[in-house]
Amino acid sequence: MQKQTPLFDALKNYHKTEIVSFDVPGHKKRFQNEFSDYIGHKIIELDTNSMKELDILNNPTGVIREAHQLMAHAYSADEAFFLVNGTTSGIQTMVMSACNPGDKIILPRNVHKSAINALILSGATPVYIEPEVDEILGISLGVSIEKIKEAVKKDSDIKAVFIINPTYYGAVSDLKEIIKFCHKNEIIVLVDEAHGAHFPFHDSFPENATALGADMSAISIHKTGGSLTQSSVLLLNTGMIDPQRVKMMLNLTQTTSASYLLMTSLDVARKTLVTEGEKIFTDLLDMISKFREELNSIPGIKCFKSILSDKLYDFDKTKIGINLNGLGLTGFEGYDILREKYNIQMELADTHNILGIASIGDIWEDYQKLIDALKEMAYDYKGDNQTIDFNELESPELIVSPRDAFYSETESIPLLAAIGRVSGESIMVYPPGIPLLIQGERITKDLIDHIYFLKEQKAVITGMNDKTLNNISILKGEYR
Ligand SMILES: Cc1ncc(COP(=O)(O)O)c(C=O)c1O
């Protein structure tokens, strides 16, 4: 079954038939230009709109439906839906499917900005919980079941829980117990699995959310599964969530002209993952293990897992976190040196670390280049950054819901004058796009100090309307 690619086959058949085209797209599969001359003419020939034999994403009944069913089976879910606007639209759909305006949803503070935007769209009220933190690495981990139980005990009115599985750094929570507890309390479990699309395809990976019984999960197959950028999948286990409502929300968040290039890349990626994933990931895990060993023998460099804390439930080995404290470099500096001097692009940097994503397309030569670069850096730089501890930052207090803050009147004032006021914008360090401050939260002095530090480190700060990063948007009026 999983060897089939119904959508890809239909697209190839369509390509063979020389249909006279009086529909969109306007290039009519024929009009080539320097873009397609460079990329290859097939991109234009295969770029089509929906039609009978190719089905339609907004109401699939043919080949897309078949491709959805194969995808659902691959991830042990009841239903799957292709997403052409990334996991971002999957997260919006999940939250809007589970929550009506005012419904309470528990989420860890280190959620991706798409989850905060989903709160604005849905009108759901966030109940933030603190993720576990590894003090040595200065990174947030997963969430403990105790914190969820505590939040539910304080507030019996919780509609849903939102979990990240795994986090950007690869931390995995005890999803099985979380799902058991939530379902016992009639709470819906939604999972951001943007970084876990590879989980079902090797025994060494943690189990994926829908296989464990989560109600919904959104996976970025484009991140670790080999499909084209922007192509993701939404998974559903029916029971607590009405599939009709999910379809309605998908039609709110998705285009009516879904790209067949993106969708077909999902169909084929699924086949490869199921039929060849075990071999691909066995080879990858061997490379990663050899790479970790070599890195950990370089003085001043620590490659995660060797030092991840006991607060971690499980770990995705394909996330290669490298701590640079022993070189006296911040992650931001290391990230820039690797790019500028060695032509190596890492996925993200933070105060202490850099992170690389290991995936389906890796070859050993690339790992060797990173090892050589880090060896040279260990020779060039020495120091001890252990004293920088910025994860002490306390979570700001939520004063106004993200949606109400989004629709409130705001004004822009200097950073230092904003201490004590309520923020009118969400501020992220990007990547990984995790909010430092969310609109509707109280601005503290520690937070402003941290923004100054990040500016000094030349970290990429996004979300602030003032591009000089000197002024911050606050809600007009007094909020006690
Ligand atoms: C944790 C997390 N969730 C969601 C997303 C959004 O995924 P996508 O880029 O597929 O829209 C990202 C993207 O980086 C992410 O890191």
The ligand as an SDF file (V2000), in Angstrom:
LIG
                    3D

 16 16  0  0  0  0  0  0  0  0999 V2000
    8.3360   24.6340   17.1560 C   0  0  0  0  0  0  0  0  0  0  0  0
    7.7940   25.1090   15.8390 C   0  0  0  0  0  0  0  0  0  0  0  0
    6.4660   25.0340   15.6150 N   0  0  0  0  0  0  0  0  0  0  0  0
    5.9220   25.4450   14.4530 C   0  0  0  0  0  0  0  0  0  0  0  0
    6.6990   25.9520   13.4450 C   0  0  0  0  0  0  0  0  0  0  0  0
    6.0390   26.4010   12.1750 C   0  0  0  0  0  0  0  0  0  0  0  0
    6.2860   25.4660   11.1860 O   0  0  0  0  0  0  0  0  0  0  0  0
    6.2300   25.8280    9.6240 P   0  0  0  0  0  0  0  0  0  0  0  0
    7.5120   26.5510    9.3090 O   0  0  0  0  0  0  0  0  0  0  0  0
    6.1320   24.4940    8.9680 O   0  0  0  0  0  0  0  0  0  0  0  0
    5.0580   26.6890    9.3910 O   0  0  0  0  0  0  0  0  0  0  0  0
    8.0910   26.0450   13.6250 C   0  0  0  0  0  0  0  0  0  0  0  0
    8.9560   26.6070   12.5710 C   0  0  0  0  0  0  0  0  0  0  0  0
   10.1200   26.8280   12.7060 O   0  0  0  0  0  0  0  0  0  0  0  0
    8.6490   25.6220   14.8620 C   0  0  0  0  0  0  0  0  0  0  0  0
    9.9650   25.7220   15.0930 O   0  0  0  0  0  0  0  0  0  0  0  0
  1  2  1  0
  2  3  1  0
  2 15  2  0
  3  4  2  0
  4  5  1  0
  5  6  1  0
  5 12  2  0
  6  7  1  0
  7  8  1  0
  8  9  2  0
  8 10  1  0
  8 11  1  0
 12 13  1  0
 12 15  1  0
 13 14  2  0
 15 16  1  0
M  END
$$$$
